[in-house]
Structures are given as structure tokens and as C-alpha cells.
């Protein structure tokens, strides 16, 4: 059985405060985009995880979220071992949720293959244990996320027909680097109010990680500037980076950028 495990972008990201447990209180809009990995699950006599594709991740198998998704289900249900083939088109460490999406889609596939009859609420419970944004990919619809990103509120929102230019430079930003320089603050305006008027996004819709990350990685600011010069009505970094995106009302002409891992243009369908 095969599934196409998609990425997401963050549209606006407010870091409000640091909590007593050491995590940060966030608010952001998760929005699914049509950049996908491919996951195939086949019957096998023991568990196997194979990776290929341009962005295959070299890490111990037990650190991979796909394995963790299988393991968390296997602890509660007598499921058969499987062979999982993961074709990676989504770069890791780019703020696109690729690993989280892989985990969520693995949960959904295992549920279907083994006829576990788990509803979306139970799948979200499992997903939330695997990562802060994993649960989003269970329903995979626009949602405002709060807490660490695991508290989801469906949001009636569409960019259907708009064009997305996704740019991922040759820059890796660790979680420690991203959060190490952040200065949490309560926002001047609530995210859901800002989102209602796309004409004001450029002035009001912020990703709070950009200020200190752009200071160190000036190429990201240059990419953002270039997206605006090319006609984007909004451009920003997704998550804690390093992926950048621009939203366009009309299909943009090719944008010439250097030192890029990935650059793609999509017409959005949601």
C-alpha cells in the first residue's frame, strides 16, 4: 500500500513565551503543500525500513520517526512486521515537517492495512507523542496550532489557485540554534485576525524566528527580498527554517537563485 506524505508551511509564527517545562508557547497556521515523499508498506517476515531519493536521511533506524510510528502501534496491537520503503523528496531540517508527515502517514497506513479501526482522534493521540507537529498531518487540513504545535484548531482557510514558490538553500538550522536566539513576546495582533486580510500580510504577518536567524544567515533575507521583487504578495521563512516561500497571485517567471538545495513552484489546490 502506498501513500504520498506531504509537507507543510507555517504561515505566521508567533513565539509568545517560554514555559516552565522549557518548551515555548507558539501560535502558527499549518498549511499543507503538494511537495510529497512516497511511503510504501509491504508484508514482510521482520521489520525493515529502506530509504532512497534525493533527501534520504542517514540516521539510526530507531531514531527515524517512521520506525517510532510503527513501534508505538506495535506496543498496543499485535500487528504483523512490515517492510517500509520511504522515498524522500522533502529535505529534513527545513521547517517543512517532512519527518512528522512520514510518521503520521505511517500511522494511517498501518491503521488501514491491519484494519485497526482507529479514528482520527486516536491517531492524533499517537501522532502527538511522536512530535509537536505530527498530529496536524492526520487530518492534513489548514489549522491554527498552539501549545508546542500539538494543539490544533481547524481553520477555514484557502489559498486555492495561488502559486507557491518554495526555496530551500544550502543552510541547516538546528532546533537549538533557532530557539537559542529567540526572544519570546506577546504579539500586538492575534494571528487569526491578521490572516483574514491577505493585503496586510506583508506588514503584519511575522515569523518570529526570522529576526535573529536572518542576522546570522543573510542569504535568507536576500531570498525573501528576491521573492518580493519577483511579485510575491507575501514571503517568509517556514517554521525555524531554512526553507523560504513566496505566495503569488499569478504564476511567476523563473527566479534565479544560487546555492539552493531545492526550488519548486506549485499551484495550490486546497
KOLTI-723141 format. One record per residue: residue number from 1; residue in three letters; x, y, z of N, C-alpha, C, O in turn. Coordinates in pm, whole numbers. Example, Ala and Ser with C-alpha at 12.3 -4.5 7.8 and 13.67 -1.06 7.14 Angstrom:
KOLTI-723141
GUPA:1:ALA:1319:-569:780:1230:-450:780:1320:-330:780:1424:-332:846
GUPA:2:SER:1285:-225:708:1367:-106:714:1290:3:787:1341:114:804
This chain:
KOLTI-723141
GUPA:1:UNK:85:-118:0:0:0:0:89:124:0:191:129:70
GUPA:2:UNK:49:223:-79:132:342:-99:56:466:-53:-66:475:-70
GUPA:3:UNK:129:562:5:72:692:39:173:800:3:294:777:0
GUPA:4:UNK:120:918:-26:203:1034:-59:199:1129:61:96:1189:92
GUPA:5:UNK:310:1139:125:323:1209:253:371:1351:228:487:1372:193
GUPA:6:UNK:281:1448:245:310:1585:202:376:1670:310:374:1637:429
GUPA:7:UNK:435:1780:266:496:1878:355:392:1982:398:277:1980:353
GUPA:8:UNK:436:2072:486:353:2185:526:440:2310:531:563:2301:535
GUPA:9:UNK:376:2425:530:444:2550:561:376:2613:681:260:2584:711
GUPA:10:UNK:450:2699:750:393:2782:855:363:2919:797:453:2984:743
GUPA:11:UNK:241:2963:808:204:3098:766:185:3179:894:84:3167:962
GUPA:12:UNK:284:3261:924:290:3330:1052:337:3236:1160:294:3120:1166
GUPA:13:UNK:425:3284:1247:469:3201:1359:505:3294:1474:606:3364:1471
GUPA:14:UNK:421:3293:1576:440:3378:1693:495:3293:1808:436:3192:1845
GUPA:15:UNK:607:3336:1864:665:3269:1981:631:3356:2101:692:3462:2122
GUPA:16:UNK:535:3312:2181:475:3400:2281:549:3402:2414:567:3508:2473
GUPA:17:UNK:592:3286:2461:659:3281:2591:730:3147:2607:699:3050:2538
GUPA:18:UNK:825:3145:2699:889:3020:2736:818:2963:2858:797:3033:2956
GUPA:19:UNK:782:2837:2851:703:2775:2956:793:2718:3066:912:2698:3045
GUPA:20:UNK:734:2693:3183:813:2634:3293:877:2500:3257:980:2463:3312
GUPA:21:UNK:814:2426:3162:870:2295:3123:983:2306:3022:1037:2205:2977
GUPA:22:UNK:1020:2431:2986:1130:2452:2893:1090:2467:2749:1169:2516:2668
GUPA:23:UNK:967:2426:2713:917:2445:2578:867:2588:2559:849:2662:2656
GUPA:24:UNK:845:2625:2434:793:2758:2403:647:2749:2359:606:2654:2292
GUPA:25:UNK:571:2849:2399:431:2859:2359:425:2928:2223:470:3042:2208
GUPA:26:UNK:369:2858:2124:366:2906:1986:223:2927:1938:128:2876:1997
GUPA:27:UNK:211:3004:1832:86:3007:1755:123:3024:1609:202:3112:1573
GUPA:28:UNK:66:2939:1524:101:2940:1382:-12:2877:1303:-94:2804:1357
GUPA:29:UNK:-16:2907:1174:-107:2837:1083:-28:2732:1007:67:2764:935
GUPA:30:UNK:-66:2606:1024:-10:2498:943:-92:2487:815:-215:2484:818
GUPA:31:UNK:-22:2482:702:-90:2474:573:-23:2366:488:97:2374:465
GUPA:32:UNK:-98:2266:442:-39:2157:363:1:2204:223:-70:2284:161
GUPA:33:UNK:113:2154:174:158:2188:38:189:2059:-38:214:1955:23
GUPA:34:UNK:186:2065:-173:196:1943:-255:337:1896:-287:361:1841:-395
GUPA:35:UNK:431:1916:-196:562:1852:-206:554:1725:-123:526:1731:-3
GUPA:36:UNK:578:1609:-184:549:1483:-115:666:1385:-116:742:1377:-212
GUPA:37:UNK:676:1311:-6:752:1187:-3:658:1074:-43:536:1092:-47
GUPA:38:UNK:714:958:-72:634:840:-105:665:731:-3:781:697:21
GUPA:39:UNK:560:677:58:574:569:156:503:445:103:385:450:70
GUPA:40:UNK:576:335:95:515:207:57:535:108:171:647:92:221
GUPA:41:UNK:427:41:211:434:-59:317:391:-194:261:284:-208:203
GUPA:42:UNK:478:-294:280:455:-428:227:467:-531:341:539:-507:437
GUPA:43:UNK:396:-644:331:414:-751:429:557:-803:427:620:-806:321
GUPA:44:UNK:608:-844:542:744:-897:548:757:-986:672:671:-984:760
GUPA:45:UNK:867:-1064:677:884:-1154:792:952:-1086:911:961:-1144:1019
GUPA:46:UNK:1001:-963:891:1056:-882:1000:1047:-736:960:1026:-704:842
GUPA:47:UNK:1061:-646:1057:1051:-503:1025:1176:-458:948:1289:-485:989
GUPA:48:UNK:1151:-389:837:1258:-329:759:1218:-187:721:1101:-161:690
GUPA:49:UNK:1313:-96:725:1292:40:676:1401:72:577:1520:73:611
GUPA:50:UNK:1361:100:452:1456:134:346:1427:275:299:1311:317:290
GUPA:51:UNK:1534:349:270:1518:486:222:1592:505:90:1697:446:66
GUPA:52:UNK:1533:588:6:1601:631:-115:1553:772:-149:1476:831:-73
GUPA:53:UNK:1597:824:-261:1555:957:-301:1661:1062:-267:1757:1033:-196
GUPA:54:UNK:1643:1184:-319:1745:1288:-305:1769:1335:-163:1874:1392:-134
GUPA:55:UNK:1673:1312:-73:1688:1363:63:1674:1251:167:1622:1274:276
GUPA:56:UNK:1720:1131:132:1720:1021:229:1804:1061:350:1908:1125:337
GUPA:57:UNK:1756:1023:468:1819:1064:593:1907:952:647:1862:838:661
GUPA:58:UNK:2030:985:677:2124:887:732:2121:898:885:2189:982:943
GUPA:59:UNK:2042:812:948:2035:813:1094:2004:672:1141:1952:592:1064
GUPA:60:UNK:2033:640:1266:1998:507:1319:1848:481:1303:1767:572:1322
GUPA:61:UNK:1813:359:1268:1674:328:1235:1580:362:1351:1467:406:1327
GUPA:62:UNK:1624:341:1474:1535:365:1587:1515:514:1615:1430:551:1696
GUPA:63:UNK:1594:600:1549:1573:744:1562:1478:798:1456:1434:912:1463
GUPA:64:UNK:1446:715:1357:1359:759:1248:1213:759:1294:1168:663:1357
GUPA:65:UNK:1140:866:1264:1001:877:1309:911:771:1247:808:736:1305
GUPA:66:UNK:947:720:1130:868:612:1070:876:487:1157:775:422:1184
GUPA:67:UNK:998:454:1201:1013:340:1292:936:365:1421:868:275:1471
GUPA:68:UNK:946:486:1476:878:517:1602:727:506:1587:657:465:1679
GUPA:69:UNK:675:544:1468:531:530:1443:491:383:1443:389:346:1502
GUPA:70:UNK:570:300:1376:541:156:1376:548:101:1518:461:24:1560
GUPA:71:UNK:650:140:1592:672:85:1725:560:123:1822:519:41:1904
GUPA:72:UNK:512:246:1814:409:290:1908:278:215:1886:204:190:1981
GUPA:73:UNK:250:179:1759:131:99:1731:153:-46:1774:65:-110:1831
GUPA:74:UNK:273:-97:1745:304:-238:1778:301:-264:1928:279:-378:1970
GUPA:75:UNK:322:-161:2008:315:-179:2153:172:-206:2201:151:-269:2304
GUPA:76:UNK:75:-157:2124:-66:-170:2166:-144:-274:2087:-249:-321:2133
GUPA:77:UNK:-95:-310:1969:-169:-402:1882:-74:-508:1827:44:-482:1803
GUPA:78:UNK:-126:-627:1807:-46:-738:1754:-40:-729:1602:-98:-812:1532
GUPA:79:UNK:31:-628:1552:41:-610:1407:157:-692:1353:254:-719:1423
GUPA:80:UNK:145:-730:1227:249:-808:1161:367:-720:1123:349:-600:1102
GUPA:81:UNK:487:-777:1114:601:-698:1068:584:-656:923:514:-722:845
GUPA:82:UNK:646:-545:887:631:-491:752:766:-441:701:859:-416:777
GUPA:83:UNK:771:-427:572:882:-361:504:831:-224:459:732:-216:386
GUPA:84:UNK:898:-118:502:858:18:466:965:78:376:1083:82:412
GUPA:85:UNK:924:124:259:1014:188:163:977:336:159:863:372:127
GUPA:86:UNK:1072:420:191:1048:564:203:1132:637:99:1255:635:104
GUPA:87:UNK:1064:701:4:1133:780:-98:1123:927:-57:1015:985:-53
GUPA:88:UNK:1239:987:-26:1242:1120:33:1263:1230:-72:1370:1241:-132
GUPA:89:UNK:1158:1310:-91:1167:1430:-174:1165:1557:-90:1194:1666:-141
GUPA:90:UNK:1132:1544:39:1124:1659:129:1252:1664:211:1282:1568:282
GUPA:91:UNK:1328:1772:203:1451:1780:283:1419:1783:432:1317:1838:474
GUPA:92:UNK:1507:1723:510:1491:1729:655:1552:1858:708:1636:1919:642
GUPA:93:UNK:1509:1899:826:1564:2018:889:1539:2144:811:1620:2237:813
GUPA:94:UNK:1425:2150:742:1395:2266:658:1270:2341:703:1231:2439:641
GUPA:95:UNK:1207:2295:811:1086:2362:857:962:2323:780:864:2397:780
GUPA:96:UNK:966:2207:713:854:2163:629:778:2045:689:677:2001:633
GUPA:97:UNK:825:1992:801:755:1883:867:763:1750:796:674:1666:813
GUPA:98:UNK:867:1728:717:874:1604:639:874:1479:724:798:1386:696
GUPA:99:UNK:957:1475:828:962:1357:914:833:1336:990:788:1223:1007
GUPA:100:UNK:772:1445:1035:644:1436:1106:535:1383:1015:452:1302:1057
GUPA:101:UNK:535:1428:892:438:1380:794:458:1232:766:360:1157:759
GUPA:102:UNK:583:1189:751:611:1046:730:554:963:844:494:858:820
GUPA:103:UNK:573:1009:967:523:936:1084:371:928:1083:314:822:1107
GUPA:104:UNK:306:1041:1055:159:1043:1056:102:953:948:5:880:972
GUPA:105:UNK:161:957:829:111:872:721:140:725:747:64:638:705
GUPA:106:UNK:249:696:816:275:557:855:167:508:950:119:396:937
GUPA:107:UNK:128:592:1046:17:555:1137:-110:527:1058:-179:429:1085
GUPA:108:UNK:-140:614:962:-264:597:884:-260:470:799:-360:399:788
GUPA:109:UNK:-145:443:740:-133:322:658:-143:196:744:-212:101:706
GUPA:110:UNK:-76:194:857:-83:77:945:-226:54:993:-271:-60:1004
GUPA:111:UNK:-296:161:1021:-436:151:1063:-521:85:955:-606:1:984
GUPA:112:UNK:-496:123:831:-574:68:720:-532:-75:687:-617:-162:668
GUPA:113:UNK:-402:-99:680:-353:-232:643:-398:-339:743:-437:-449:705
GUPA:114:UNK:-392:-305:871:-424:-402:975:-567:-390:1026:-606:-456:1122
GUPA:115:UNK:-645:-303:961:-787:-287:996:-804:-266:1146:-883:-334:1212
GUPA:116:UNK:-729:-169:1200:-732:-143:1344:-853:-59:1386:-889:-54:1503
GUPA:117:UNK:-915:5:1287:-1036:85:1311:-1011:199:1410:-1098:233:1490
GUPA:118:UNK:-892:257:1405:-861:373:1489:-921:497:1425:-903:520:1306
GUPA:119:UNK:-992:578:1504:-1048:702:1449:-940:811:1448:-831:791:1502
GUPA:120:UNK:-972:925:1387:-873:1031:1372:-825:1083:1508:-709:1122:1522
GUPA:121:UNK:-914:1083:1606:-874:1131:1739:-765:1042:1799:-667:1092:1854
GUPA:122:UNK:-782:909:1788:-682:817:1841:-551:827:1763:-443:823:1821
GUPA:123:UNK:-562:841:1631:-441:858:1550:-367:986:1588:-244:988:1593
GUPA:124:UNK:-442:1093:1616:-379:1218:1659:-311:1202:1794:-206:1261:1818
GUPA:125:UNK:-370:1122:1882:-307:1095:2012:-170:1029:1993:-71:1070:2053
GUPA:126:UNK:-167:927:1909:-39:862:1880:59:961:1818:175:969:1859
GUPA:127:UNK:12:1037:1720:99:1129:1647:159:1234:1740:277:1268:1728
GUPA:128:UNK:79:1285:1832:126:1389:1924:240:1339:2012:323:1418:2058
GUPA:129:UNK:245:1208:2036:354:1151:2116:484:1144:2037:592:1131:2095
GUPA:130:UNK:474:1152:1905:592:1138:1819:659:1271:1788:779:1274:1765
GUPA:131:UNK:583:1380:1788:640:1510:1755:535:1618:1761:416:1592:1748
GUPA:132:UNK:581:1742:1782:489:1852:1806:393:1878:1691:277:1914:1714
GUPA:133:UNK:438:1859:1567:351:1888:1453:300:1762:1383:236:1772:1278
GUPA:134:UNK:327:1644:1438:284:1520:1374:132:1512:1361:81:1470:1257
GUPA:135:UNK:62:1552:1465:-84:1535:1466:-152:1612:1354:-258:1571:1306
GUPA:136:UNK:-92:1722:1310:-151:1801:1201:-174:1716:1077:-275:1733:1009
GUPA:137:UNK:-82:1625:1047:-87:1552:921:-189:1438:922:-210:1375:818
GUPA:138:UNK:-253:1412:1034:-358:1310:1036:-478:1357:953:-522:1286:863
GUPA:139:UNK:-530:1475:983:-640:1530:902:-587:1610:784:-653:1619:680
GUPA:140:UNK:-468:1669:801:-398:1733:689:-479:1846:625:-484:1858:503
GUPA:141:UNK:-540:1927:709:-616:2042:662:-568:2166:737:-520:2153:850
GUPA:142:UNK:-581:2286:677:-533:2406:745:-583:2414:889:-701:2392:918
GUPA:143:UNK:-490:2446:979:-524:2450:1121:-434:2549:1192:-315:2562:1160
GUPA:144:UNK:-489:2620:1289:-408:2703:1377:-358:2615:1491:-436:2550:1560
GUPA:145:UNK:-227:2615:1508:-164:2531:1610:-114:2619:1724:-55:2724:1702
GUPA:146:UNK:-139:2573:1846:-89:2641:1965:-19:2539:2054:4:2425:2013
GUPA:147:UNK:16:2581:2176:99:2496:2260:237:2484:2198:296:2584:2159
GUPA:148:UNK:288:2362:2189:415:2336:2120:392:2314:1970:486:2289:1895
GUPA:149:UNK:266:2324:1928:227:2293:1791:134:2175:1784:85:2139:1677
GUPA:150:UNK:108:2113:1901:27:1991:1904:-121:2017:1927:-203:1927:1907
GUPA:151:UNK:-157:2138:1970:-298:2171:1992:-352:2234:1864:-307:2342:1824
GUPA:152:UNK:-445:2169:1800:-490:2208:1666:-634:2255:1668:-721:2194:1731
GUPA:153:UNK:-658:2364:1597:-793:2415:1578:-817:2430:1428:-750:2512:1364
GUPA:154:UNK:-909:2354:1371:-935:2367:1227:-963:2513:1190:-1031:2585:1264
GUPA:155:UNK:-910:2555:1076:-925:2694:1034:-974:2697:891:-909:2643:800
GUPA:156:UNK:-1088:2759:870:-1149:2766:737:-1071:2867:653:-1092:2987:663
GUPA:157:UNK:-981:2815:572:-884:2900:505:-840:2832:376:-820:2710:373
GUPA:158:UNK:-826:2909:271:-786:2850:144:-696:2944:65:-718:3065:60
GUPA:159:UNK:-594:2886:5:-510:2956:-92:-524:2894:-230:-436:2908:-315
GUPA:160:UNK:-635:2826:-253:-657:2756:-379:-641:2853:-497:-698:2962:-498
GUPA:161:UNK:-563:2810:-595:-540:2891:-713:-418:2980:-704:-369:3027:-807
GUPA:162:UNK:-368:3005:-583:-247:3084:-567:-125:2999:-605:-133:2876:-612
GUPA:163:UNK:-14:3065:-629:110:2997:-662:208:3009:-546:224:3115:-486
GUPA:164:UNK:273:2898:-517:373:2892:-410:509:2865:-472:526:2768:-546
GUPA:165:UNK:605:2950:-442:744:2923:-478:817:2884:-349:824:2963:-255
GUPA:166:UNK:870:2764:-348:939:2711:-231:1089:2709:-260:1132:2658:-363
GUPA:167:UNK:1167:2766:-170:1312:2776:-188:1381:2721:-63:1354:2766:48
GUPA:168:UNK:1470:2624:-83:1543:2567:30:1692:2582:2:1746:2512:-84
GUPA:169:UNK:1758:2671:73:1901:2695:48:1989:2590:114:1941:2504:188
GUPA:170:UNK:2118:2599:87:2216:2507:146:2253:2554:287:2369:2578:318
GUPA:171:UNK:2152:2567:369:2171:2612:508:2093:2518:598:1977:2488:572
GUPA:172:UNK:2157:2472:704:2087:2389:804:2080:2467:934:2181:2517:984
GUPA:173:UNK:1960:2478:988:1940:2549:1114:1889:2448:1217:1780:2394:1202
GUPA:174:UNK:1967:2424:1319:1927:2328:1422:1819:2388:1511:1805:2510:1520
GUPA:175:UNK:1745:2301:1576:1644:2348:1671:1709:2431:1781:1654:2532:1824
GUPA:176:UNK:1826:2387:1827:1896:2460:1933:1933:2600:1888:1918:2696:1964
GUPA:177:UNK:1980:2613:1764:2014:2746:1712:1891:2833:1699:1893:2951:1735
GUPA:178:UNK:1783:2776:1649:1661:2854:1628:1605:2908:1758:1573:3026:1770
GUPA:179:UNK:1594:2820:1857:1534:2862:1984:1633:2934:2074:1593:3010:2163
GUPA:180:UNK:1762:2911:2052:1862:2975:2137:1865:3126:2123:1902:3196:2218
GUPA:181:UNK:1826:3177:2007:1832:3321:1986:1697:3390:1991:1690:3511:1971
GUPA:182:UNK:1590:3316:2019:1456:3374:2015:1429:3456:2141:1473:3421:2250
GUPA:183:UNK:1357:3565:2124:1311:3648:2237:1160:3646:2237:1097:3725:2166
GUPA:184:UNK:1099:3557:2315:952:3546:2313:885:3676:2356:935:3749:2442
GUPA:185:UNK:771:3703:2293:692:3820:2332:549:3798:2287:523:3728:2189
GUPA:186:UNK:457:3859:2359:318:3852:2319:297:3939:2196:345:4052:2192
GUPA:187:UNK:226:3890:2095:209:3965:1970:117:4085:1988:30:4087:2075
GUPA:188:UNK:137:4184:1902:50:4302:1904:-89:4268:1852:-189:4325:1897
GUPA:189:UNK:-95:4175:1754:-223:4138:1694:-239:3987:1695:-141:3914:1681
GUPA:190:UNK:-361:3941:1713:-388:3798:1712:-373:3742:1571:-410:3807:1473
GUPA:191:UNK:-317:3622:1563:-288:3561:1434:-413:3547:1348:-411:3580:1230
GUPA:192:UNK:-523:3497:1406:-642:3473:1324:-698:3602:1266:-758:3599:1159
GUPA:193:UNK:-680:3714:1335:-726:3842:1281:-638:3888:1165:-688:3942:1066
GUPA:194:UNK:-508:3867:1178:-417:3906:1069:-446:3824:944:-443:3877:833
GUPA:195:UNK:-475:3696:962:-494:3606:848:-614:3643:763:-620:3605:646
GUPA:196:UNK:-710:3715:818:-833:3744:743:-810:3840:626:-892:3844:535
GUPA:197:UNK:-702:3916:627:-678:4014:521:-538:3994:462:-439:4041:519
GUPA:198:UNK:-531:3924:349:-402:3893:290:-329:4017:239:-208:4014:220
GUPA:199:UNK:-402:4126:218:-338:4250:175:-248:4310:282:-161:4392:252
GUPA:200:UNK:-268:4270:407:-187:4325:516:-79:4228:563:-4:4259:656
GUPA:201:UNK:-71:4113:501:23:4012:549:168:4062:549:241:4039:645
GUPA:202:UNK:208:4130:443:348:4172:432:388:4259:551:500:4250:601
GUPA:203:UNK:297:4344:595:328:4435:706:310:4370:843:383:4403:937
GUPA:204:UNK:214:4279:855:173:4234:988:198:4088:1021:202:4051:1139
GUPA:205:UNK:215:4003:920:225:3859:945:373:3820:956:445:3818:856
GUPA:206:UNK:416:3788:1077:558:3767:1104:588:3623:1142:505:3552:1197
GUPA:207:UNK:710:3583:1111:769:3463:1169:875:3512:1267:976:3569:1226
GUPA:208:UNK:852:3491:1396:939:3549:1498:1081:3494:1495:1170:3553:1556
GUPA:209:UNK:1104:3383:1427:1240:3330:1417:1326:3409:1319:1448:3403:1325
GUPA:210:UNK:1263:3484:1231:1339:3548:1124:1440:3649:1176:1552:3655:1125
GUPA:211:UNK:1404:3728:1276:1491:3838:1319:1632:3791:1350:1728:3844:1294
GUPA:212:UNK:1647:3692:1438:1783:3653:1475:1845:3556:1375:1967:3556:1357
GUPA:213:UNK:1764:3475:1309:1821:3381:1211:1871:3455:1088:1976:3421:1034
GUPA:214:UNK:1798:3556:1043:1843:3633:926:1971:3710:956:2051:3733:865
GUPA:215:UNK:1992:3749:1082:2115:3820:1118:2237:3732:1094:2342:3780:1050
GUPA:216:UNK:2223:3603:1124:2334:3510:1105:2341:3457:963:2450:3439:908
GUPA:217:UNK:2225:3432:903:2220:3373:768:2159:3476:672:2039:3474:644
GUPA:218:UNK:2243:3564:624:2195:3677:544:2137:3633:410:2059:3707:350
GUPA:219:UNK:2173:3515:363:2118:3466:236:1966:3453:245:1896:3473:146
GUPA:220:UNK:1914:3419:364:1769:3402:379:1696:3534:358:1591:3538:294
GUPA:221:UNK:1752:3642:411:1693:3774:387:1698:3808:239:1604:3865:185
GUPA:222:UNK:1808:3773:173:1821:3800:29:1716:3723:-51:1660:3777:-146
GUPA:223:UNK:1691:3598:-13:1588:3518:-82:1451:3581:-62:1373:3592:-157
GUPA:224:UNK:1422:3623:60:1293:3687:87:1278:3813:3:1172:3836:-56
GUPA:225:UNK:1382:3894:-3:1377:4017:-83:1354:3985:-230:1278:4053:-298
GUPA:226:UNK:1420:3880:-279:1408:3842:-420:1267:3793:-451:1214:3821:-559
GUPA:227:UNK:1206:3721:-358:1068:3676:-378:973:3795:-390:883:3795:-474
GUPA:228:UNK:993:3894:-306:908:4014:-316:934:4090:-446:841:4140:-509
GUPA:229:UNK:1060:4099:-486:1092:4167:-613:1027:4096:-731:994:4159:-832
GUPA:230:UNK:1009:3965:-719:951:3885:-828:799:3887:-828:737:3824:-914
GUPA:231:UNK:739:3960:-734:594:3977:-736:516:3907:-627:393:3910:-629
GUPA:232:UNK:584:3845:-532:511:3779:-423:433:3882:-342:482:3991:-316
GUPA:233:UNK:311:3845:-303:238:3934:-211:270:3901:-66:237:3978:24
GUPA:234:UNK:334:3785:-45:382:3751:88:498:3655:74:497:3566:-10
GUPA:235:UNK:599:3674:158:715:3584:161:762:3571:304:757:3666:382
GUPA:236:UNK:809:3452:339:851:3427:477:932:3299:485:940:3222:390
GUPA:237:UNK:991:3279:602:1055:3152:635:949:3060:694:860:3106:764
GUPA:238:UNK:959:2931:666:866:2834:723:928:2773:849:1042:2728:847
GUPA:239:UNK:852:2771:957:900:2714:1081:1026:2783:1127:1038:2905:1120
GUPA:240:UNK:1122:2704:1175:1250:2759:1218:1354:2752:1106:1474:2764:1131
GUPA:241:UNK:1307:2734:981:1393:2739:864:1461:2605:836:1449:2507:910
GUPA:242:UNK:1533:2606:726:1573:2723:649:1492:2744:521:1530:2826:437
GUPA:243:UNK:1383:2672:504:1305:2689:382:1237:2825:380:1191:2875:483
GUPA:244:UNK:1230:2883:262:1163:3011:239:1053:2988:136:1063:2898:53
GUPA:245:UNK:949:3069:143:843:3056:43:786:3193:9:789:3287:88
GUPA:246:UNK:734:3201:-113:663:3319:-158:528:3279:-213:516:3175:-278
GUPA:247:UNK:427:3360:-189:293:3338:-242:264:3442:-349:289:3561:-330
GUPA:248:UNK:210:3395:-462:187:3480:-578:43:3463:-626:-13:3354:-620
GUPA:249:UNK:-15:3573:-672:-149:3565:-731:-146:3503:-870:-241:3437:-911
GUPA:250:UNK:-36:3525:-942:-21:3472:-1078:108:3391:-1086:200:3410:-1006
GUPA:251:UNK:114:3302:-1183:232:3218:-1196:355:3304:-1222:358:3379:-1320
GUPA:252:UNK:456:3296:-1135:573:3382:-1152:669:3326:-1257:670:3207:-1286
GUPA:253:UNK:750:3416:-1312:858:3373:-1400:968:3311:-1315:970:3327:-1192
GUPA:254:UNK:1059:3242:-1380:1168:3175:-1307:1248:3276:-1227:1280:3385:-1275
GUPA:255:UNK:1281:3239:-1105:1359:3325:-1017:1499:3264:-1006:1514:3150:-963
GUPA:256:UNK:1599:3341:-1045:1737:3291:-1046:1800:3309:-908:1820:3421:-862
GUPA:257:UNK:1831:3197:-843:1893:3199:-711:2010:3102:-710:2009:3003:-783
GUPA:258:UNK:2110:3130:-628:2228:3042:-621:2235:2974:-484:2170:3016:-389
GUPA:259:UNK:2316:2868:-478:2337:2791:-354:2206:2740:-295:2176:2760:-178
GUPA:260:UNK:2127:2674:-382:1994:2628:-344:1990:2475:-349:2039:2414:-445
GUPA:261:UNK:1933:2412:-245:1913:2266:-246:1792:2228:-330:1792:2127:-400
GUPA:262:UNK:1688:2311:-322:1561:2278:-387:1486:2407:-416:1479:2496:-332
GUPA:263:UNK:1428:2415:-536:1341:2528:-570:1228:2475:-657:1253:2418:-763
GUPA:264:UNK:1105:2493:-612:990:2442:-686:877:2543:-682:864:2621:-588
GUPA:265:UNK:793:2538:-787:673:2621:-794:552:2529:-802:549:2435:-881
GUPA:266:UNK:451:2558:-720:328:2480:-716:208:2573:-730:210:2686:-683
GUPA:267:UNK:103:2522:-796:-27:2589:-785:-104:2515:-676:-122:2394:-683
GUPA:268:UNK:-149:2590:-578:-212:2528:-460:-354:2487:-491:-425:2553:-567
GUPA:269:UNK:-396:2376:-431:-526:2316:-461:-618:2307:-339:-728:2252:-349
GUPA:270:UNK:-573:2359:-224:-655:2350:-102:-698:2489:-59:-768:2504:41
